[in-house]
Amino acid sequence: MRIGCFKLSTNCLVVKLSTVLLTTLCALAASCTDSLAKASTDRLHFKSYQNNPKRNLKACDKYIAGLMASENGDFGSAIALLKEAVALDPRCTGAMYTLGSCYMYDEDYRNSLAINNQAIKVDAKDKDLHYRRAFTYVSLFKYKEAIADLDKILAMDPKYDGGRALRAKCNAGLGNLKAALDDYSSMLSDNPRNEEDLLHRAKLYTQIGDPQKAISDYSALIKFYPDEYESYVGRADRYFALGRFKEAGADYNTAILKGTDCYKHCLHQRELCFKKTGKNNQESSVRRK
């Protein structure tokens, strides 16, 4: 199952959601792939400044040079250039926006937070600034502060891209499972086929002790993405917990056939299912592909 540019396999272990959250959010915070990879939001901020009749021309030159350096992965040069742009025009929030991302790539989260704070003081209504600061808070494990920023964004724009997803993960990590479920359900009402949201909600339903709803989400995943073995393992584990050993055994079997990374877990659980149902292990045994 892919989350951003990372592939996670957690169904074969009993993993607390906080552990999954840390893996996911640290990866997200370190990469900032949502906006900086395509540079679309950063570019929009630059164009807005470039078209401002009150722009500082020297700051504009430093700003575009810093933006281009960041897009080329030269974050050291980008930081130096963008700091010059901000020094020339302390109201250039776009340069601060991109500078904050460059600090993130450089794993300098405290300076990222400082420049985001400075930018928000200039323009407290800029949703993108709050979103980028929320990522910075996540990198500093300040999930409550991140949620506060995300709440402000979503109050201004209830469907702000990425806002609900990040808030759901933060709430899940803090143990606010109902709030996390509300966000995932809201997102899934807009896009019922979203793989990541279905997976996270299925795990949350498991955490709150509602295996039937977890099974429903895993079944939806299997319907939409039949080649993803994690969903079979997740559903099998829920079936097994409910004593539905025939269905669990079938799902473990399918996961093995699809080449699951949880091979030993699935093999062991399938054997238990066969014993519970009296099925002949020899007749149903399969080899891992």
PLY file of the C-alpha trace (Angstrom):
ply
format ascii 1.0
element vertex 289
property float x
property float y
property float z
element edge 288
property int vertex1
property int vertex2
end_header
0.00 0.00 0.00
1.53 3.29 -1.05
1.39 6.39 1.10
2.98 9.22 -0.84
6.19 7.80 -2.24
6.49 5.17 0.52
5.23 1.59 0.61
4.08 0.32 3.98
3.22 -3.23 5.03
1.72 -3.30 8.52
-1.13 -5.80 8.40
1.08 -8.72 9.35
1.96 -7.17 12.69
0.01 -5.68 15.55
1.14 -2.09 15.05
-0.24 0.85 16.96
-1.60 3.64 14.81
0.81 6.07 16.45
3.71 4.07 14.98
2.16 4.13 11.53
1.51 7.83 11.96
5.11 8.61 12.80
6.34 6.66 9.78
3.86 8.38 7.49
4.10 11.90 8.80
7.87 11.99 9.15
8.10 10.86 5.54
5.62 13.50 4.49
7.29 16.24 6.47
10.76 15.35 5.18
9.68 15.34 1.57
6.84 17.90 1.36
5.79 16.17 -1.84
2.32 17.67 -1.77
3.38 20.99 -3.23
7.11 21.39 -3.62
7.68 18.39 -5.90
5.50 19.91 -8.60
6.29 23.43 -7.41
2.80 24.50 -8.48
1.83 26.26 -5.24
5.27 27.85 -4.91
5.01 29.08 -8.49
1.58 30.54 -7.88
2.91 32.46 -4.90
5.78 33.79 -7.01
3.49 34.87 -9.85
1.27 36.67 -7.36
4.28 38.60 -6.06
5.65 39.20 -9.55
2.33 40.75 -10.63
2.08 42.94 -7.54
2.72 46.57 -8.55
4.25 47.14 -5.09
6.82 44.38 -5.53
10.47 45.02 -4.80
12.30 44.35 -8.08
15.55 43.27 -6.42
13.63 41.00 -4.06
11.77 39.57 -7.06
15.07 38.68 -8.76
16.35 36.94 -5.64
12.99 35.23 -5.17
12.86 33.64 -8.64
16.51 32.61 -8.41
15.84 30.96 -5.04
12.70 29.27 -6.34
14.56 27.84 -9.32
17.36 26.62 -7.07
14.84 24.86 -4.83
13.21 23.21 -7.84
16.64 21.95 -8.89
17.27 20.51 -5.44
19.99 23.02 -4.52
18.46 23.89 -1.16
21.58 25.53 0.28
21.64 28.11 -2.51
17.88 28.44 -2.40
17.93 29.26 1.31
20.60 31.93 0.85
18.75 33.56 -2.07
15.33 33.46 -0.46
16.70 34.92 2.78
18.03 37.82 0.71
14.62 38.25 -0.91
12.92 38.39 2.49
15.52 40.85 3.78
14.82 43.11 0.79
11.04 42.81 1.26
9.89 41.61 4.70
6.31 41.34 3.37
7.21 38.83 0.65
5.32 35.87 2.12
5.78 33.81 -1.05
9.54 33.78 -0.60
9.00 32.82 3.05
6.67 30.02 1.92
9.30 28.45 -0.31
12.07 29.19 2.20
10.15 27.22 4.83
10.06 24.22 2.49
13.77 24.46 1.80
14.46 24.40 5.52
12.26 21.31 5.72
14.31 19.56 3.05
17.42 20.57 4.96
15.82 19.07 8.12
16.07 22.45 9.82
12.57 22.34 11.24
13.01 25.09 13.80
14.04 27.65 11.20
11.20 26.42 9.02
8.79 27.08 11.87
10.30 30.51 12.50
9.94 31.65 8.88
6.40 30.25 8.66
5.48 32.14 11.83
6.94 35.31 10.31
4.93 34.81 7.11
1.65 34.18 8.95
2.13 37.38 10.94
2.14 39.20 7.59
-0.80 37.29 6.10
-2.81 35.29 8.62
-5.46 34.36 6.04
-3.13 32.52 3.66
-4.23 28.88 3.81
-1.04 27.60 2.16
1.12 29.19 4.85
-0.90 27.50 7.59
-0.69 24.18 5.78
3.06 24.36 5.39
3.44 25.35 9.03
1.30 22.36 9.97
3.83 20.12 8.21
6.59 21.79 10.17
4.76 21.17 13.45
4.39 17.52 12.49
8.15 17.27 11.97
8.58 18.61 15.49
5.98 16.10 16.81
3.68 19.00 17.76
0.48 17.40 16.51
-1.91 19.58 18.53
-0.39 22.71 17.02
-0.59 21.16 13.57
-4.29 20.40 14.11
-4.90 24.00 15.18
-3.48 25.23 11.86
-5.42 22.64 9.91
-8.64 23.61 11.71
-8.11 27.21 10.58
-7.52 26.12 6.99
-10.58 23.88 6.87
-12.74 26.58 8.44
-11.80 28.77 5.48
-11.96 25.98 2.91
-13.58 22.70 4.07
-12.10 20.75 1.14
-8.62 22.25 1.11
-6.38 19.73 -0.66
-4.59 17.54 1.89
-6.01 19.34 4.92
-8.42 16.66 6.09
-5.95 13.85 5.44
-3.20 15.42 7.51
-5.59 16.34 10.31
-6.95 12.78 10.37
-3.44 11.34 10.74
-2.58 13.79 13.51
-5.79 13.01 15.38
-5.22 9.27 15.00
-1.72 9.65 16.42
-3.10 11.55 19.40
-5.75 8.89 20.01
-8.62 11.09 18.82
-9.99 8.22 16.75
-13.54 9.57 16.33
-12.22 12.85 14.90
-9.91 10.94 12.56
-12.78 8.72 11.42
-14.92 11.78 10.71
-12.27 13.21 8.39
-11.68 9.93 6.54
-15.43 9.43 6.11
-15.76 12.97 4.82
-13.00 12.40 2.26
-14.45 9.05 1.22
-17.84 10.64 0.64
-16.08 12.75 -2.00
-13.97 9.89 -3.38
-15.19 6.43 -2.31
-12.35 4.68 -4.16
-9.44 6.42 -2.43
-7.08 3.59 -1.51
-5.16 5.30 1.27
-8.27 6.68 2.98
-10.05 3.31 2.88
-7.01 1.58 4.37
-6.62 4.11 7.18
-10.33 4.01 8.00
-10.33 0.20 8.06
-7.49 0.28 10.59
-9.29 2.89 12.68
-12.43 0.76 12.76
-10.27 -2.10 14.00
-8.81 0.15 16.70
-12.24 1.20 17.99
-13.49 -2.39 17.97
-15.81 -2.35 14.94
-14.53 -5.28 12.84
-17.62 -5.41 10.62
-17.02 -1.89 9.32
-13.32 -2.69 8.94
-14.26 -5.73 6.86
-16.53 -3.53 4.75
-13.66 -1.16 3.97
-11.23 -3.99 3.25
-13.84 -5.51 0.95
-14.13 -2.21 -0.90
-10.35 -2.12 -1.28
-10.35 -5.66 -2.66
-13.11 -4.74 -5.10
-11.33 -1.64 -6.38
-7.73 -2.88 -6.07
-7.81 -6.70 -6.28
-4.04 -7.07 -6.68
-3.13 -5.36 -3.38
-2.42 -8.21 -0.98
-2.51 -6.05 2.17
-6.27 -5.76 1.96
-6.67 -9.55 1.96
-4.44 -9.84 5.03
-6.32 -7.08 6.85
-9.70 -8.61 6.10
-8.46 -12.11 6.98
-7.26 -10.89 10.38
-10.69 -9.38 11.06
-12.48 -12.53 9.93
-10.20 -14.61 12.15
-10.93 -12.43 15.18
-14.64 -12.97 14.59
-14.22 -16.74 14.32
-15.07 -16.75 10.61
-12.24 -19.17 9.87
-13.36 -20.34 6.44
-13.39 -16.80 5.05
-10.17 -15.93 6.88
-8.41 -18.99 5.47
-9.50 -18.08 1.93
-8.13 -14.55 2.30
-4.84 -15.70 3.81
-4.55 -18.13 0.92
-5.13 -15.36 -1.64
-2.57 -13.12 0.06
0.02 -15.90 -0.14
-0.72 -16.43 -3.81
-0.29 -12.73 -4.47
3.16 -12.72 -2.88
2.49 -11.03 0.45
5.39 -9.73 2.53
3.50 -11.21 5.50
4.04 -14.74 4.22
4.92 -16.37 7.55
2.03 -14.70 9.33
-0.42 -15.71 6.61
0.91 -19.25 6.45
0.62 -19.68 10.23
-2.86 -18.17 10.35
-4.03 -20.22 7.40
-2.89 -23.39 9.15
-4.93 -22.40 12.20
-7.95 -21.76 9.99
-7.60 -25.17 8.37
-7.46 -26.82 11.78
-10.54 -24.94 12.92
-12.51 -25.92 9.81
-11.07 -29.42 9.44
-9.73 -28.63 6.00
-6.96 -30.80 4.54
-3.81 -28.69 4.61
-2.09 -30.79 2.01
-4.85 -30.32 -0.56
-4.94 -26.56 -0.12
-1.29 -25.77 0.37
0.29 -23.29 -2.01
3.80 -22.13 -2.54
4.81 -18.55 -2.40
5.34 -17.08 -5.82
0 1
1 2
2 3
3 4
4 5
5 6
6 7
7 8
8 9
9 10
10 11
11 12
12 13
13 14
14 15
15 16
16 17
17 18
18 19
19 20
20 21
21 22
22 23
23 24
24 25
25 26
26 27
27 28
28 29
29 30
30 31
31 32
32 33
33 34
34 35
35 36
36 37
37 38
38 39
39 40
40 41
41 42
42 43
43 44
44 45
45 46
46 47
47 48
48 49
49 50
50 51
51 52
52 53
53 54
54 55
55 56
56 57
57 58
58 59
59 60
60 61
61 62
62 63
63 64
64 65
65 66
66 67
67 68
68 69
69 70
70 71
71 72
72 73
73 74
74 75
75 76
76 77
77 78
78 79
79 80
80 81
81 82
82 83
83 84
84 85
85 86
86 87
87 88
88 89
89 90
90 91
91 92
92 93
93 94
94 95
95 96
96 97
97 98
98 99
99 100
100 101
101 102
102 103
103 104
104 105
105 106
106 107
107 108
108 109
109 110
110 111
111 112
112 113
113 114
114 115
115 116
116 117
117 118
118 119
119 120
120 121
121 122
122 123
123 124
124 125
125 126
126 127
127 128
128 129
129 130
130 131
131 132
132 133
133 134
134 135
135 136
136 137
137 138
138 139
139 140
140 141
141 142
142 143
143 144
144 145
145 146
146 147
147 148
148 149
149 150
150 151
151 152
152 153
153 154
154 155
155 156
156 157
157 158
158 159
159 160
160 161
161 162
162 163
163 164
164 165
165 166
166 167
167 168
168 169
169 170
170 171
171 172
172 173
173 174
174 175
175 176
176 177
177 178
178 179
179 180
180 181
181 182
182 183
183 184
184 185
185 186
186 187
187 188
188 189
189 190
190 191
191 192
192 193
193 194
194 195
195 196
196 197
197 198
198 199
199 200
200 201
201 202
202 203
203 204
204 205
205 206
206 207
207 208
208 209
209 210
210 211
211 212
212 213
213 214
214 215
215 216
216 217
217 218
218 219
219 220
220 221
221 222
222 223
223 224
224 225
225 226
226 227
227 228
228 229
229 230
230 231
231 232
232 233
233 234
234 235
235 236
236 237
237 238
238 239
239 240
240 241
241 242
242 243
243 244
244 245
245 246
246 247
247 248
248 249
249 250
250 251
251 252
252 253
253 254
254 255
255 256
256 257
257 258
258 259
259 260
260 261
261 262
262 263
263 264
264 265
265 266
266 267
267 268
268 269
269 270
270 271
271 272
272 273
273 274
274 275
275 276
276 277
277 278
278 279
279 280
280 281
281 282
282 283
283 284
284 285
285 286
286 287
287 288
